[in-house]
Amino acid sequence: MGARGGGRGGGRTGPTAGLESAAMSIRALIVVLVALNLGVAAWWLSRPAASPPPVPVSDRGGVPLQVLSTPAVTATLAADTDAPTALAASPDAGEGVGEGAAPAPAAEIAARTCFRIGPFATRAAAEAARGRVDAVMPEPQLREEPGRASRYRVLLPPAEDRAQAQATAQRIAAAGFDDLFVLSQGAEANAIALGTYGSRETAQRRAAALQAAGFPAQVQAQGAAAASQWWWLGGSDDAQAVRAAHPAAQALDCTALAAPALR
């Protein structure tokens, strides 16, 4: 009897002991999992911040390249495209063009037809015809057309001596002018002849070019000159009336009326 009682009072056996062992294992596993979670949380909070990605560098000179997202690129392109359009649509662009501008003189006289009436051999004859001219061409202008010589010569006045004339001729040639020679006889000895021309206009152009280069060229008429002629110049709104009264009237460019008239 005593031996049987002592066996019952010892440690637990059977199913009860197995359940207690399993519960202890579960508690130990929970503790381990909690510890692991705490460790992971502590590591996550204490980890260093991630460094930004490196900036791409161009292989031409090492200039940094800015990487843009697709929306940014689209906005940039749209801004560049709209800039010229906005400029063209600006209400201030070209403001005042064509407004208040004075009309050209040619436009003012385009409605008129201009004529010259003559020629008259003398100024007195032209003045005597003034009344008939006024009747069809109000406020005419009297102009003298000088008679033309047979030829015109361009020359420089005589120098003090032959050596000075030769030196001047060399400077003229060096400036690019040809057709020249130094006169050696008469009242014009040591003058420099620079060409003879059949029209006054051509001779004047030659003299003007020499004067622009610093040489005091002059134009001289040679041969018998025709007498001067006198003309009445003006404009009219009734060209038929002018031609009916003066059949010999000649059409004229109205811009010629800008020159001052004779008094």
Residue pairs with C-beta under 8 A, 6 or more apart in sequence:
11 17
12 20
55 64
55 65
55 67
56 64
56 65
56 67
57 63
57 64
57 65
58 64
58 65
68 76
87 93
105 255
105 258
106 254
106 255
109 235
109 254
109 257
111 237
112 235
112 236
112 237
112 254
113 235
113 236
113 237
113 239
113 242
113 251
114 233
114 234
114 235
114 236
114 251
114 252
114 253
114 254
114 256
114 257
115 137
115 233
115 234
115 235
115 236
115 239
115 242
115 246
115 249
115 250
115 251
115 252
116 143
116 231
116 232
116 233
116 249
116 250
116 252
117 129
117 133
117 137
117 140
117 231
117 232
117 233
117 234
117 242
117 246
117 248
117 249
117 250
118 126
118 229
118 230
118 231
118 232
118 248
119 145
119 229
119 230
119 231
120 126
120 129
120 229
120 230
120 231
121 227
121 229
121 230
122 230
123 142
123 144
123 230
125 230
126 142
126 230
126 231
126 232
127 142
129 232
130 140
130 232
132 245
132 246
133 140
133 232
133 234
133 246
134 140
135 245
136 236
136 238
136 241
136 242
136 244
136 245
136 246
137 232
137 234
137 235
137 236
137 242
138 234
138 236
139 234
140 232
140 233
140 234
141 232
141 233
141 234
141 257
141 261
141 262
142 230
142 231
142 232
142 233
142 261
142 262
143 230
143 231
143 232
143 233
143 259
143 261
143 262
144 228
144 229
144 230
144 262
145 228
145 229
145 230
145 231
146 225
146 228
147 225
147 226
147 227
147 228
147 229
148 199
148 200
148 225
148 226
149 200
149 221
149 222
149 223
149 224
149 225
150 198
150 222
150 223
150 224
150 225
151 196
151 197
151 198
151 221
151 222
151 223
152 196
152 197
152 198
152 199
152 200
152 202
152 203
152 219
152 220
152 221
152 222
153 193
153 195
153 196
153 197
153 203
153 219
153 220
153 222
154 193
154 194
154 195
154 196
154 197
154 203
154 206
154 207
154 210
154 217
154 218
154 219
154 220
155 183
155 188
155 191
155 192
155 193
155 194
155 217
155 218
155 220
156 168
156 172
156 191
156 192
156 194
156 210
156 215
156 216
156 217
156 218
157 191
157 216
157 218
158 165
158 183
158 188
158 189
158 190
158 191
159 165
159 168
159 190
159 191
159 192
160 190
161 190
162 182
162 184
162 190
164 190
165 182
165 190
165 191
165 192
166 182
168 192
168 215
169 180
169 181
169 182
169 192
171 215
172 180
172 192
172 194
172 210
172 213
172 215
173 180
175 213
175 214
175 215
177 194
177 209
177 210
177 213
179 194
179 195
180 192
180 193
180 194
180 195
181 192
181 193
182 190
182 191
182 192
182 193
183 189
183 190
183 191
183 192
183 193
184 190
194 206
194 207
194 210
194 217
195 203
195 206
196 222
197 203
197 206
200 219
200 221
203 219
204 219
206 217
207 217
207 218
207 219
210 217
211 217
233 252
233 256
233 257
233 261
234 257
235 254
235 257
236 242
242 249
243 249
